[in-house]
């Protein structure tokens, strides 16, 4: 492990190759079985609430029903997450053929909103854990094996693949320190 600006980074994050292969994983990170969806930061609740009017057109009917009845999030302060549909799909999932995609991200790419998606989603497969210090953990799941294979094939490190998300989370100066320390290309 290394520490940069009081953030602990697991070695696997620095040395692993990864480049998401959405065509092969089918958006599995948006459809994990369980009662909790994507982790949300406290401040993301009000951001998403303000975006809901722009997202309605993208949401499948079942998601609209759940949001109307239960809202889009659950939990309590510092432990919020998105709602799930049938303990699987995040409430913001829509399907493009057989690939799960994010309505928040779709609205962003179509320039209907200026906010991309929750930070936890943007950083995946890196997870942020809070102990006595901030810890970045590489969550290895079988569904992401195609991303690992593509990373090796394309010679892309996990940190390069997630550059935009890491800069969003920790700043450009922090990201540059990570790259200098590891010697990986930017």
C-alpha positions, 0 to 999 in steps of 0.5 A, a space after each residue: 500500500 502507498 499513501 498520497 495526501 493521507 489517502 491509502 491506495 492498495 497496491 492492486 490499484 496501482 499495478 493492475 490493468 483494466 479497461 471496462 468492456 461494457 459489451 462483455 460485462 453487460 453493465 453488471 456493476 449496475 445490476 448487482 443482486 442485493 437490497 442496496 444500490 449504488 452508494 451515494 454521498 450525502 450531497 448527491 441526494 439533493 443533486 439527483 433530486 434536482 435532476 429527476 425532472 430531466 431523468 423521467 423520460 429516460 427511466 423505465 416504467 418500473 423505475 418510475 413506479 419505485 421512485 414515486 412510491 419509495 423515492 430514489 434512495 434509501 438509508 441514512 446520513 453517510 450510508 445512502 444508496 440508490 433504490 433497487 428494482 427487485 433487489 437487482 437493478 439500480 433504479 436508474 438502470 435502463 437497457 440498451 438491448 441487453 446492456 444495463 446503462 445509467 439514465 443519469 449518465 445518458 442525460 449527462 452525455 445528451 447535455 440535458 444535465 451537467 452532472 454525470 453520475 454518483 462518484 461511487 459509480 464513476 470510480 468503480 471498480 475502485 471503492 472508497 472505504 473510510 477507516 481512520 484514513 481514506 482507503 481506496 480498494 480495488 473490488 475484483 468481481 468475476 463480471 469485470 474479468 473482460 475489463 481486465 483482459 481488455 486492459 492488458 490487451 490495450 495496455 491501460 492501467 486501472 488508474 488511467 482507465 479511471 483518470 477522470 473519476 479519480 481527478 473528480 474525486 481527489 483532484 488533478 494534483 493528487 492524480 499526478 502524484 499517483 502517476 509520478 509515484 507509479 511510473 505509469 503513463 498518463 
